[in-house]
Amino acid sequence: MDVFNQIPKYLKSYYVLGGFCFFMWLLIFDSNDILTQLSLRKKETDLQETKAYYQLEIEKVKADREALFNNKELLERIAREKFYMKEEGEDIYIIVEQ
């Protein structure tokens, strides 16, 4: 009982105890507890970084697309290499490595 008497009287108040219990409930047991908030914040920053990466990639693809459609020689080279297109009278030989 000596330890209980050493606690100041204002800390033994029902309001302080109720407030402390409410605070602990919010901190630990609530569906929006502190651990959930921290994990959601980390996930949000990861998604923001991913979004920034893909926006940069989109800009690169747009630049490549503009360069491709503005350069006839590059367009023809890509069409021949990637899609095996040919001009009339040409033969295409595909070499497959085993």
Biopython code that builds the backbone (N, CA, C, O; Angstrom):
import numpy as np
from Bio.PDB.StructureBuilder import StructureBuilder

atoms = [
    (1, "MET", "N", (0.816, -1.197, 0.000)),
    (1, "MET", "CA", (0.000, 0.000, 0.000)),
    (1, "MET", "C", (0.852, 1.249, 0.000)),
    (1, "MET", "O", (0.346, 2.335, -0.283)),
    (2, "ASP", "N", (2.119, 1.127, 0.307)),
    (2, "ASP", "CA", (2.986, 2.293, 0.365)),
    (2, "ASP", "C", (3.193, 2.888, -1.036)),
    (2, "ASP", "O", (3.292, 4.106, -1.189)),
    (3, "VAL", "N", (3.257, 2.034, -2.039)),
    (3, "VAL", "CA", (3.451, 2.499, -3.408)),
    (3, "VAL", "C", (2.211, 3.251, -3.894)),
    (3, "VAL", "O", (2.327, 4.263, -4.585)),
    (4, "PHE", "N", (1.058, 2.768, -3.542)),
    (4, "PHE", "CA", (-0.191, 3.421, -3.952)),
    (4, "PHE", "C", (-0.318, 4.812, -3.342)),
    (4, "PHE", "O", (-0.856, 5.717, -3.979)),
    (5, "ASN", "N", (0.162, 4.991, -2.136)),
    (5, "ASN", "CA", (0.093, 6.294, -1.471)),
    (5, "ASN", "C", (1.101, 7.291, -2.037)),
    (5, "ASN", "O", (0.936, 8.497, -1.859)),
    (6, "GLN", "N", (2.136, 6.810, -2.710)),
    (6, "GLN", "CA", (3.135, 7.704, -3.277)),
    (6, "GLN", "C", (2.657, 8.339, -4.592)),
    (6, "GLN", "O", (3.231, 9.334, -5.035)),
    (7, "ILE", "N", (1.637, 7.788, -5.207)),
    (7, "ILE", "CA", (1.094, 8.340, -6.456)),
    (7, "ILE", "C", (0.354, 9.625, -6.119)),
    (7, "ILE", "O", (-0.471, 9.652, -5.206)),
    (8, "PRO", "N", (0.654, 10.702, -6.867)),
    (8, "PRO", "CA", (-0.057, 11.963, -6.586)),
    (8, "PRO", "C", (-1.568, 11.801, -6.750)),
    (8, "PRO", "O", (-2.037, 10.955, -7.510)),
    (9, "LYS", "N", (-2.306, 12.616, -6.033)),
    (9, "LYS", "CA", (-3.758, 12.495, -5.987)),
    (9, "LYS", "C", (-4.398, 12.768, -7.357)),
    (9, "LYS", "O", (-5.386, 12.126, -7.712)),
    (10, "TYR", "N", (-3.845, 13.710, -8.126)),
    (10, "TYR", "CA", (-4.455, 14.032, -9.429)),
    (10, "TYR", "C", (-4.298, 12.888, -10.439)),
    (10, "TYR", "O", (-5.074, 12.804, -11.391)),
    (11, "LEU", "N", (-3.302, 12.003, -10.246)),
    (11, "LEU", "CA", (-3.159, 10.851, -11.140)),
    (11, "LEU", "C", (-4.145, 9.736, -10.784)),
    (11, "LEU", "O", (-4.380, 8.841, -11.596)),
    (12, "LYS", "N", (-4.713, 9.780, -9.604)),
    (12, "LYS", "CA", (-5.691, 8.774, -9.193)),
    (12, "LYS", "C", (-7.107, 9.165, -9.615)),
    (12, "LYS", "O", (-8.052, 8.412, -9.380)),
    (13, "SER", "N", (-7.255, 10.307, -10.221)),
    (13, "SER", "CA", (-8.570, 10.789, -10.638)),
    (13, "SER", "C", (-9.153, 9.878, -11.719)),
    (13, "SER", "O", (-8.423, 9.330, -12.545)),
    (14, "TYR", "N", (-10.476, 9.725, -11.701)),
    (14, "TYR", "CA", (-11.150, 8.919, -12.712)),
    (14, "TYR", "C", (-10.980, 9.519, -14.105)),
    (14, "TYR", "O", (-10.908, 8.787, -15.092)),
    (15, "TYR", "N", (-10.917, 10.806, -14.185)),
    (15, "TYR", "CA", (-10.750, 11.461, -15.482)),
    (15, "TYR", "C", (-9.374, 11.164, -16.075)),
    (15, "TYR", "O", (-9.257, 10.892, -17.269)),
    (16, "VAL", "N", (-8.360, 11.216, -15.263)),
    (16, "VAL", "CA", (-7.004, 10.922, -15.736)),
    (16, "VAL", "C", (-6.888, 9.446, -16.106)),
    (16, "VAL", "O", (-6.327, 9.107, -17.148)),
    (17, "LEU", "N", (-7.419, 8.569, -15.254)),
    (17, "LEU", "CA", (-7.375, 7.139, -15.562)),
    (17, "LEU", "C", (-8.189, 6.810, -16.815)),
    (17, "LEU", "O", (-7.759, 6.016, -17.652)),
    (18, "GLY", "N", (-9.353, 7.420, -16.935)),
    (18, "GLY", "CA", (-10.168, 7.195, -18.131)),
    (18, "GLY", "C", (-9.478, 7.727, -19.382)),
    (18, "GLY", "O", (-9.489, 7.074, -20.426)),
    (19, "GLY", "N", (-8.879, 8.908, -19.278)),
    (19, "GLY", "CA", (-8.145, 9.470, -20.412)),
    (19, "GLY", "C", (-6.958, 8.610, -20.793)),
    (19, "GLY", "O", (-6.678, 8.413, -21.976)),
    (20, "PHE", "N", (-6.247, 8.089, -19.773)),
    (20, "PHE", "CA", (-5.113, 7.209, -20.039)),
    (20, "PHE", "C", (-5.561, 5.928, -20.732)),
    (20, "PHE", "O", (-4.932, 5.487, -21.694)),
    (21, "CYS", "N", (-6.644, 5.332, -20.249)),
    (21, "CYS", "CA", (-7.173, 4.111, -20.881)),
    (21, "CYS", "C", (-7.617, 4.392, -22.317)),
    (21, "CYS", "O", (-7.361, 3.596, -23.220)),
    (22, "PHE", "N", (-8.281, 5.525, -22.518)),
    (22, "PHE", "CA", (-8.726, 5.896, -23.864)),
    (22, "PHE", "C", (-7.528, 6.079, -24.792)),
    (22, "PHE", "O", (-7.544, 5.615, -25.932)),
    (23, "PHE", "N", (-6.494, 6.754, -24.305)),
    (23, "PHE", "CA", (-5.285, 6.969, -25.092)),
    (23, "PHE", "C", (-4.621, 5.644, -25.448)),
    (23, "PHE", "O", (-4.192, 5.455, -26.587)),
    (24, "MET", "N", (-4.533, 4.733, -24.497)),
    (24, "MET", "CA", (-3.934, 3.419, -24.755)),
    (24, "MET", "C", (-4.782, 2.625, -25.752)),
    (24, "MET", "O", (-4.243, 1.927, -26.610)),
    (25, "TRP", "N", (-6.082, 2.731, -25.640)),
    (25, "TRP", "CA", (-6.971, 2.059, -26.591)),
    (25, "TRP", "C", (-6.699, 2.565, -28.012)),
    (25, "TRP", "O", (-6.580, 1.772, -28.946)),
    (26, "LEU", "N", (-6.602, 3.879, -28.166)),
    (26, "LEU", "CA", (-6.328, 4.448, -29.485)),
    (26, "LEU", "C", (-4.934, 4.073, -29.980)),
    (26, "LEU", "O", (-4.737, 3.858, -31.176)),
    (27, "LEU", "N", (-3.993, 3.995, -29.093)),
    (27, "LEU", "CA", (-2.613, 3.724, -29.461)),
    (27, "LEU", "C", (-2.392, 2.270, -29.865)),
    (27, "LEU", "O", (-1.600, 1.988, -30.764)),
    (28, "ILE", "N", (-3.089, 1.343, -29.203)),
    (28, "ILE", "CA", (-2.789, -0.074, -29.402)),
    (28, "ILE", "C", (-3.928, -0.854, -30.062)),
    (28, "ILE", "O", (-3.695, -1.571, -31.035)),
    (29, "PHE", "N", (-5.135, -0.730, -29.557)),
    (29, "PHE", "CA", (-6.209, -1.639, -29.945)),
    (29, "PHE", "C", (-7.097, -1.144, -31.070)),
    (29, "PHE", "O", (-7.814, -1.951, -31.662)),
    (30, "ASP", "N", (-7.089, 0.106, -31.388)),
    (30, "ASP", "CA", (-7.983, 0.662, -32.399)),
    (30, "ASP", "C", (-7.586, 0.177, -33.788)),
    (30, "ASP", "O", (-6.440, -0.215, -34.008)),
    (31, "SER", "N", (-8.530, 0.202, -34.725)),
    (31, "SER", "CA", (-8.229, -0.239, -36.088)),
    (31, "SER", "C", (-7.263, 0.709, -36.793)),
    (31, "SER", "O", (-6.628, 0.326, -37.775)),
    (32, "ASN", "N", (-7.148, 1.917, -36.312)),
    (32, "ASN", "CA", (-6.205, 2.887, -36.872)),
    (32, "ASN", "C", (-5.066, 3.146, -35.890)),
    (32, "ASN", "O", (-4.669, 4.291, -35.674)),
    (33, "ASP", "N", (-4.551, 2.082, -35.305)),
    (33, "ASP", "CA", (-3.486, 2.243, -34.310)),
    (33, "ASP", "C", (-2.197, 2.760, -34.948)),
    (33, "ASP", "O", (-2.109, 2.898, -36.168)),
    (34, "ILE", "N", (-1.231, 3.033, -34.136)),
    (34, "ILE", "CA", (0.000, 3.686, -34.585)),
    (34, "ILE", "C", (0.791, 2.789, -35.539)),
    (34, "ILE", "O", (1.392, 3.293, -36.489)),
    (35, "LEU", "N", (0.805, 1.486, -35.311)),
    (35, "LEU", "CA", (1.542, 0.584, -36.201)),
    (35, "LEU", "C", (0.914, 0.533, -37.586)),
    (35, "LEU", "O", (1.617, 0.513, -38.596)),
    (36, "THR", "N", (-0.408, 0.513, -37.625)),
    (36, "THR", "CA", (-1.097, 0.525, -38.909)),
    (36, "THR", "C", (-0.821, 1.817, -39.655)),
    (36, "THR", "O", (-0.598, 1.802, -40.865)),
    (37, "GLN", "N", (-0.834, 2.925, -38.946)),
    (37, "GLN", "CA", (-0.572, 4.219, -39.579)),
    (37, "GLN", "C", (0.852, 4.280, -40.132)),
    (37, "GLN", "O", (1.070, 4.799, -41.227)),
    (38, "LEU", "N", (1.808, 3.758, -39.390)),
    (38, "LEU", "CA", (3.192, 3.759, -39.866)),
    (38, "LEU", "C", (3.362, 2.877, -41.097)),
    (38, "LEU", "O", (4.055, 3.263, -42.039)),
    (39, "SER", "N", (2.746, 1.710, -41.104)),
    (39, "SER", "CA", (2.868, 0.826, -42.268)),
    (39, "SER", "C", (2.171, 1.437, -43.486)),
    (39, "SER", "O", (2.661, 1.317, -44.609)),
    (40, "LEU", "N", (1.033, 2.090, -43.264)),
    (40, "LEU", "CA", (0.347, 2.734, -44.379)),
    (40, "LEU", "C", (1.160, 3.909, -44.930)),
    (40, "LEU", "O", (1.183, 4.135, -46.140)),
    (41, "ARG", "N", (1.815, 4.643, -44.059)),
    (41, "ARG", "CA", (2.649, 5.759, -44.505)),
    (41, "ARG", "C", (3.839, 5.252, -45.324)),
    (41, "ARG", "O", (4.205, 5.860, -46.329)),
    (42, "LYS", "N", (4.447, 4.128, -44.892)),
    (42, "LYS", "CA", (5.556, 3.546, -45.647)),
    (42, "LYS", "C", (5.081, 3.067, -47.009)),
    (42, "LYS", "O", (5.755, 3.274, -48.018)),
    (43, "LYS", "N", (3.930, 2.431, -47.034)),
    (43, "LYS", "CA", (3.368, 1.944, -48.292)),
    (43, "LYS", "C", (3.071, 3.116, -49.232)),
    (43, "LYS", "O", (3.284, 3.021, -50.440)),
    (44, "GLU", "N", (2.580, 4.213, -48.669)),
    (44, "GLU", "CA", (2.290, 5.396, -49.483)),
    (44, "GLU", "C", (3.560, 5.966, -50.111)),
    (44, "GLU", "O", (3.559, 6.330, -51.287)),
    (45, "THR", "N", (4.642, 6.045, -49.336)),
    (45, "THR", "CA", (5.889, 6.566, -49.895)),
    (45, "THR", "C", (6.442, 5.641, -50.973)),
    (45, "THR", "O", (6.982, 6.109, -51.976)),
    (46, "ASP", "N", (6.310, 4.323, -50.770)),
    (46, "ASP", "CA", (6.739, 3.375, -51.797)),
    (46, "ASP", "C", (5.935, 3.562, -53.079)),
    (46, "ASP", "O", (6.492, 3.544, -54.177)),
    (47, "LEU", "N", (4.629, 3.740, -52.936)),
    (47, "LEU", "CA", (3.781, 3.943, -54.112)),
    (47, "LEU", "C", (4.082, 5.269, -54.803)),
    (47, "LEU", "O", (4.017, 5.355, -56.029)),
    (48, "GLN", "N", (4.407, 6.296, -54.035)),
    (48, "GLN", "CA", (4.772, 7.586, -54.631)),
    (48, "GLN", "C", (6.067, 7.452, -55.428)),
    (48, "GLN", "O", (6.186, 8.021, -56.513)),
    (49, "GLU", "N", (7.041, 6.704, -54.898)),
    (49, "GLU", "CA", (8.290, 6.476, -55.626)),
    (49, "GLU", "C", (8.043, 5.683, -56.906)),
    (49, "GLU", "O", (8.627, 5.982, -57.947)),
    (50, "THR", "N", (7.183, 4.676, -56.829)),
    (50, "THR", "CA", (6.850, 3.887, -58.005)),
    (50, "THR", "C", (6.151, 4.748, -59.044)),
    (50, "THR", "O", (6.418, 4.626, -60.240)),
    (51, "LYS", "N", (5.268, 5.608, -58.595)),
    (51, "LYS", "CA", (4.560, 6.507, -59.499)),
    (51, "LYS", "C", (5.540, 7.435, -60.214)),
    (51, "LYS", "O", (5.428, 7.652, -61.420)),
    (52, "ALA", "N", (6.493, 7.977, -59.475)),
    (52, "ALA", "CA", (7.493, 8.871, -60.074)),
    (52, "ALA", "C", (8.339, 8.117, -61.097)),
    (52, "ALA", "O", (8.654, 8.656, -62.158)),
    (53, "TYR", "N", (8.709, 6.879, -60.785)),
    (53, "TYR", "CA", (9.494, 6.066, -61.723)),
    (53, "TYR", "C", (8.730, 5.843, -63.024)),
    (53, "TYR", "O", (9.279, 6.015, -64.112)),
    (54, "TYR", "N", (7.467, 5.459, -62.905)),
    (54, "TYR", "CA", (6.689, 5.190, -64.112)),
    (54, "TYR", "C", (6.398, 6.458, -64.907)),
    (54, "TYR", "O", (6.285, 6.398, -66.132)),
    (55, "GLN", "N", (6.276, 7.592, -64.246)),
    (55, "GLN", "CA", (6.093, 8.836, -64.977)),
    (55, "GLN", "C", (7.348, 9.175, -65.784)),
    (55, "GLN", "O", (7.246, 9.662, -66.910)),
    (56, "LEU", "N", (8.523, 8.922, -65.220)),
    (56, "LEU", "CA", (9.761, 9.126, -65.980)),
    (56, "LEU", "C", (9.841, 8.174, -67.166)),
    (56, "LEU", "O", (10.249, 8.565, -68.259)),
    (57, "GLU", "N", (9.450, 6.926, -66.945)),
    (57, "GLU", "CA", (9.468, 5.952, -68.037)),
    (57, "GLU", "C", (8.494, 6.348, -69.148)),
    (57, "GLU", "O", (8.799, 6.169, -70.327)),
    (58, "ILE", "N", (7.344, 6.876, -68.790)),
    (58, "ILE", "CA", (6.369, 7.322, -69.787)),
    (58, "ILE", "C", (6.954, 8.455, -70.616)),
    (58, "ILE", "O", (6.784, 8.487, -71.834)),
    (59, "GLU", "N", (7.641, 9.382, -69.961)),
    (59, "GLU", "CA", (8.271, 10.478, -70.691)),
    (59, "GLU", "C", (9.339, 9.968, -71.652)),
    (59, "GLU", "O", (9.458, 10.473, -72.768)),
    (60, "LYS", "N", (10.116, 8.971, -71.229)),
    (60, "LYS", "CA", (11.128, 8.382, -72.108)),
    (60, "LYS", "C", (10.480, 7.723, -73.317)),
    (60, "LYS", "O", (10.951, 7.883, -74.443)),
    (61, "VAL", "N", (9.405, 6.985, -73.087)),
    (61, "VAL", "CA", (8.716, 6.297, -74.181)),
    (61, "VAL", "C", (8.121, 7.305, -75.155)),
    (61, "VAL", "O", (8.166, 7.104, -76.369)),
    (62, "LYS", "N", (7.559, 8.396, -74.619)),
    (62, "LYS", "CA", (7.010, 9.429, -75.497)),
    (62, "LYS", "C", (8.103, 10.055, -76.357)),
    (62, "LYS", "O", (7.898, 10.315, -77.543)),
    (63, "ALA", "N", (9.264, 10.294, -75.753)),
    (63, "ALA", "CA", (10.379, 10.862, -76.512)),
    (63, "ALA", "C", (10.857, 9.891, -77.580)),
    (63, "ALA", "O", (11.131, 10.294, -78.710)),
    (64, "ASP", "N", (10.959, 8.602, -77.226)),
    (64, "ASP", "CA", (11.360, 7.591, -78.210)),
    (64, "ASP", "C", (10.339, 7.485, -79.336)),
    (64, "ASP", "O", (10.704, 7.328, -80.501)),
    (65, "ARG", "N", (9.083, 7.572, -78.991)),
    (65, "ARG", "CA", (8.015, 7.493, -80.000)),
    (65, "ARG", "C", (8.094, 8.666, -80.962)),
    (65, "ARG", "O", (7.964, 8.494, -82.174)),
    (66, "GLU", "N", (8.308, 9.861, -80.419)),
    (66, "GLU", "CA", (8.442, 11.038, -81.275)),
    (66, "GLU", "C", (9.645, 10.891, -82.203)),
    (66, "GLU", "O", (9.560, 11.206, -83.390)),
    (67, "ALA", "N", (10.766, 10.412, -81.659)),
    (67, "ALA", "CA", (11.961, 10.227, -82.479)),
    (67, "ALA", "C", (11.722, 9.175, -83.550)),
    (67, "ALA", "O", (12.204, 9.316, -84.674)),
    (68, "LEU", "N", (10.997, 8.138, -83.221)),
    (68, "LEU", "CA", (10.737, 7.056, -84.164)),
    (68, "LEU", "C", (9.858, 7.526, -85.319)),
    (68, "LEU", "O", (10.155, 7.233, -86.477)),
    (69, "PHE", "N", (8.786, 8.247, -85.022)),
    (69, "PHE", "CA", (7.874, 8.661, -86.077)),
    (69, "PHE", "C", (8.388, 9.843, -86.883)),
    (69, "PHE", "O", (7.864, 10.125, -87.961)),
    (70, "ASN", "N", (9.401, 10.539, -86.385)),
    (70, "ASN", "CA", (9.969, 11.655, -87.133)),
    (70, "ASN", "C", (11.184, 11.248, -87.956)),
    (70, "ASN", "O", (11.662, 12.046, -88.762)),
    (71, "ASN", "N", (11.695, 10.049, -87.783)),
    (71, "ASN", "CA", (12.871, 9.579, -88.498)),
    (71, "ASN", "C", (12.494, 8.346, -89.312)),
    (71, "ASN", "O", (12.276, 7.268, -88.760)),
    (72, "LYS", "N", (12.420, 8.516, -90.623)),
    (72, "LYS", "CA", (12.002, 7.409, -91.513)),
    (72, "LYS", "C", (12.984, 6.248, -91.476)),
    (72, "LYS", "O", (12.570, 5.089, -91.503)),
    (73, "GLU", "N", (14.278, 6.544, -91.415)),
    (73, "GLU", "CA", (15.288, 5.482, -91.439)),
    (73, "GLU", "C", (15.215, 4.625, -90.172)),
    (73, "GLU", "O", (15.330, 3.401, -90.230)),
    (74, "LEU", "N", (15.028, 5.271, -89.058)),
    (74, "LEU", "CA", (14.899, 4.536, -87.802)),
    (74, "LEU", "C", (13.626, 3.683, -87.800)),
    (74, "LEU", "O", (13.639, 2.547, -87.326)),
    (75, "LEU", "N", (12.556, 4.220, -88.317)),
    (75, "LEU", "CA", (11.301, 3.476, -88.403)),
    (75, "LEU", "C", (11.466, 2.238, -89.282)),
    (75, "LEU", "O", (10.983, 1.159, -88.939)),
    (76, "GLU", "N", (12.146, 2.398, -90.412)),
    (76, "GLU", "CA", (12.354, 1.262, -91.304)),
    (76, "GLU", "C", (13.248, 0.213, -90.653)),
    (76, "GLU", "O", (12.987, -0.983, -90.779)),
    (77, "ARG", "N", (14.305, 0.646, -89.955)),
    (77, "ARG", "CA", (15.206, -0.296, -89.293)),
    (77, "ARG", "C", (14.473, -1.109, -88.224)),
    (77, "ARG", "O", (14.649, -2.324, -88.126)),
    (78, "ILE", "N", (13.655, -0.431, -87.429)),
    (78, "ILE", "CA", (12.887, -1.132, -86.387)),
    (78, "ILE", "C", (11.893, -2.104, -87.024)),
    (78, "ILE", "O", (11.731, -3.227, -86.547)),
    (79, "ALA", "N", (11.234, -1.680, -88.089)),
    (79, "ALA", "CA", (10.262, -2.551, -88.751)),
    (79, "ALA", "C", (10.938, -3.792, -89.312)),
    (79, "ALA", "O", (10.388, -4.890, -89.228)),
    (80, "ARG", "N", (12.116, -3.630, -89.878)),
    (80, "ARG", "CA", (12.826, -4.782, -90.444)),
    (80, "ARG", "C", (13.353, -5.711, -89.347)),
    (80, "ARG", "O", (13.235, -6.930, -89.467)),
    (81, "GLU", "N", (13.927, -5.155, -88.288)),
    (81, "GLU", "CA", (14.545, -5.985, -87.252)),
    (81, "GLU", "C", (13.528, -6.656, -86.340)),
    (81, "GLU", "O", (13.649, -7.836, -86.013)),
    (82, "LYS", "N", (12.541, -5.899, -85.943)),
    (82, "LYS", "CA", (11.622, -6.405, -84.930)),
    (82, "LYS", "C", (10.450, -7.176, -85.533)),
    (82, "LYS", "O", (10.031, -8.196, -84.986)),
    (83, "PHE", "N", (9.928, -6.697, -86.644)),
    (83, "PHE", "CA", (8.715, -7.290, -87.199)),
    (83, "PHE", "C", (8.966, -8.037, -88.501)),
    (83, "PHE", "O", (8.018, -8.490, -89.142)),
    (84, "TYR", "N", (10.222, -8.174, -88.902)),
    (84, "TYR", "CA", (10.627, -8.925, -90.094)),
    (84, "TYR", "C", (9.911, -8.450, -91.348)),
    (84, "TYR", "O", (9.551, -9.263, -92.200)),
    (85, "MET", "N", (9.704, -7.162, -91.470)),
    (85, "MET", "CA", (9.088, -6.611, -92.673)),
    (85, "MET", "C", (10.144, -6.511, -93.767)),
    (85, "MET", "O", (11.340, -6.436, -93.485)),
    (86, "LYS", "N", (9.693, -6.512, -95.000)),
    (86, "LYS", "CA", (10.638, -6.459, -96.112)),
    (86, "LYS", "C", (10.013, -5.675, -97.252)),
    (86, "LYS", "O", (8.799, -5.487, -97.332)),
    (87, "GLU", "N", (10.902, -5.228, -98.129)),
    (87, "GLU", "CA", (10.432, -4.562, -99.337)),
    (87, "GLU", "C", (10.153, -5.614, -100.396)),
    (87, "GLU", "O", (10.571, -6.766, -100.277)),
    (88, "GLU", "N", (9.461, -5.213, -101.401)),
    (88, "GLU", "CA", (9.105, -6.151, -102.467)),
    (88, "GLU", "C", (10.370, -6.600, -103.197)),
    (88, "GLU", "O", (11.207, -5.785, -103.582)),
    (89, "GLY", "N", (10.486, -7.897, -103.373)),
    (89, "GLY", "CA", (11.631, -8.462, -104.062)),
    (89, "GLY", "C", (12.778, -8.835, -103.135)),
    (89, "GLY", "O", (13.792, -9.345, -103.609)),
    (90, "GLU", "N", (12.659, -8.602, -101.843)),
    (90, "GLU", "CA", (13.708, -8.966, -100.907)),
    (90, "GLU", "C", (13.381, -10.309, -100.251)),
    (90, "GLU", "O", (12.216, -10.691, -100.134)),
    (91, "ASP", "N", (14.405, -10.997, -99.836)),
    (91, "ASP", "CA", (14.252, -12.236, -99.082)),
    (91, "ASP", "C", (14.785, -12.008, -97.674)),
    (91, "ASP", "O", (15.762, -11.285, -97.479)),
    (92, "ILE", "N", (14.142, -12.626, -96.703)),
    (92, "ILE", "CA", (14.570, -12.500, -95.305)),
    (92, "ILE", "C", (15.047, -13.868, -94.842)),
    (92, "ILE", "O", (14.366, -14.880, -95.010)),
    (93, "TYR", "N", (16.232, -13.866, -94.257)),
    (93, "TYR", "CA", (16.788, -15.091, -93.681)),
    (93, "TYR", "C", (16.917, -14.877, -92.173)),
    (93, "TYR", "O", (17.600, -13.957, -91.722)),
    (94, "ILE", "N", (16.256, -15.734, -91.404)),
    (94, "ILE", "CA", (16.309, -15.638, -89.944)),
    (94, "ILE", "C", (17.223, -16.722, -89.426)),
    (94, "ILE", "O", (17.015, -17.909, -89.678)),
    (95, "ILE", "N", (18.237, -16.299, -88.701)),
    (95, "ILE", "CA", (19.185, -17.235, -88.133)),
    (95, "ILE", "C", (18.848, -17.421, -86.652)),
    (95, "ILE", "O", (18.861, -16.467, -85.874)),
    (96, "VAL", "N", (18.551, -18.650, -86.286)),
    (96, "VAL", "CA", (18.185, -18.965, -84.902)),
    (96, "VAL", "C", (19.348, -19.692, -84.262)),
    (96, "VAL", "O", (19.794, -20.729, -84.755)),
    (97, "GLU", "N", (19.841, -19.142, -83.156)),
    (97, "GLU", "CA", (20.937, -19.796, -82.440)),
    (97, "GLU", "C", (20.340, -20.837, -81.495)),
    (97, "GLU", "O", (19.310, -20.623, -80.855)),
    (98, "GLN", "N", (21.042, -21.984, -81.436)),
    (98, "GLN", "CA", (20.525, -23.055, -80.582)),
    (98, "GLN", "C", (21.285, -23.121, -79.292)),
    (98, "GLN", "O", (20.991, -23.964, -78.444)),
]
sb = StructureBuilder()
sb.init_structure("model")
sb.init_model(0)
sb.init_chain("A")
sb.init_seg("    ")
for serial, (resi, resn, name, xyz) in enumerate(atoms, 1):
    if name == "N":
        sb.init_residue(resn, " ", resi, " ")
    sb.init_atom(name, np.array(xyz, "f"), 0.0, 1.0, " ", f" {name:<3s}", serial, name[0])
structure = sb.get_structure()
